Amino acid sequence: MSDCIFCKLASHEIPTDVVYEDDRIFVFRDMSPQAPVHVLIIPKKHIPSLDELTEEDAGLMGYILEKVKEIAALTGLDNGYRLVVNCGEDGMQTVKHLHFHLLGKRMMKWPPG
């Protein structure tokens, strides 16, 4: 999608601090980190939110979840981490491109938010 900031980041139209990239996903450091390690994992396919996933996206979602452990290792998250997906206005999704927040290197509080 031409006006999506995450699509522009993934296509390298806008520079960012890239952590990992392959043909299906793009991972970069969050510009407003909420933990010492805070990266965003996005599919390169533009999917606006969890609510807009289809059956054809199941393989991509499984792939992303499988890659989390590798990305956690790349970012030094050897003592645990939190994976978060915000969905919709009440869920505080601010960018309409599905993304996963991977946070760590500090004790996470519960309940969040």
C-alpha positions in Angstrom: 0.0 0.0 0.0 1.6 3.2 -1.2 0.7 5.4 1.8 1.5 2.9 4.6 4.6 3.9 6.6 5.4 0.3 7.4 5.2 -0.7 3.7 7.6 2.2 2.9 10.0 1.0 5.6 9.9 -2.6 4.4 10.6 -1.5 0.8 13.5 0.7 2.0 11.9 3.9 0.8 12.4 5.2 4.4 15.6 4.3 6.3 15.3 2.5 9.6 17.4 0.3 11.9 16.8 -3.1 10.3 17.3 -6.1 12.6 16.2 -8.9 10.2 14.7 -9.2 6.8 13.7 -12.0 4.4 11.3 -12.4 1.6 8.2 -12.6 3.9 9.0 -10.4 7.0 10.7 -7.2 8.0 12.0 -6.5 11.5 13.2 -3.1 12.8 13.8 -1.2 16.0 10.8 0.7 17.4 11.4 4.5 17.2 9.7 4.9 20.7 11.0 1.9 22.6 9.1 0.7 25.6 11.9 -1.6 26.8 15.7 -1.8 26.3 14.9 -4.1 23.3 11.8 -3.2 21.3 11.5 -4.4 17.7 8.6 -4.6 15.4 8.0 -7.6 13.3 5.8 -7.0 10.2 4.7 -9.1 7.3 5.8 -7.6 4.0 2.3 -8.3 2.7 0.1 -5.4 3.7 -2.5 -6.7 6.2 -4.2 -3.9 8.1 -4.9 -5.8 11.3 -5.5 -9.1 12.9 -9.2 -8.6 12.1 -8.4 -8.7 8.4 -6.5 -12.0 8.3 -7.8 -14.6 5.9 -7.3 -18.3 5.7 -4.6 -17.7 3.1 -2.6 -15.8 5.7 -2.4 -18.7 8.1 1.0 -19.9 6.7 2.5 -16.4 7.0 1.3 -16.0 10.6 2.8 -19.4 11.5 6.0 -18.4 9.8 6.2 -15.1 11.9 5.6 -17.0 15.1 8.2 -19.5 14.2 10.8 -16.7 13.5 10.2 -15.0 16.9 12.7 -17.2 18.7 15.4 -16.5 16.0 14.7 -12.7 16.2 14.8 -12.9 20.1 18.2 -14.6 19.9 19.4 -12.0 17.4 18.5 -9.2 19.7 19.9 -10.8 22.9 16.7 -11.7 24.5 18.1 -14.8 26.3 16.1 -14.4 29.5 12.6 -14.1 28.1 10.5 -11.6 26.2 7.0 -10.4 25.5 5.2 -10.5 22.1 2.3 -8.1 21.7 -0.2 -7.4 18.9 -2.5 -4.4 19.2 -5.7 -4.5 17.2 -8.1 -1.7 16.5 -8.7 1.7 18.2 -9.3 0.3 21.7 -6.3 -2.0 21.4 -4.2 1.1 20.6 -3.2 0.0 17.1 -1.7 3.3 15.7 -0.4 2.0 12.3 -2.9 0.1 10.2 -0.4 -2.6 9.2 -0.3 -5.8 11.2 2.8 -5.8 13.5 4.1 -7.6 16.4 6.0 -5.9 19.2 8.9 -8.0 20.6 10.0 -6.5 23.9 12.6 -7.5 26.5 15.7 -7.0 28.6 13.6 -5.8 31.5 11.0 -7.4 33.8 7.6 -7.1 32.2 4.7 -6.0 34.4 1.3 -7.7 34.6 -1.3 -6.8 33.9 -0.2 -4.5 31.0 -2.0 -1.3 30.1 
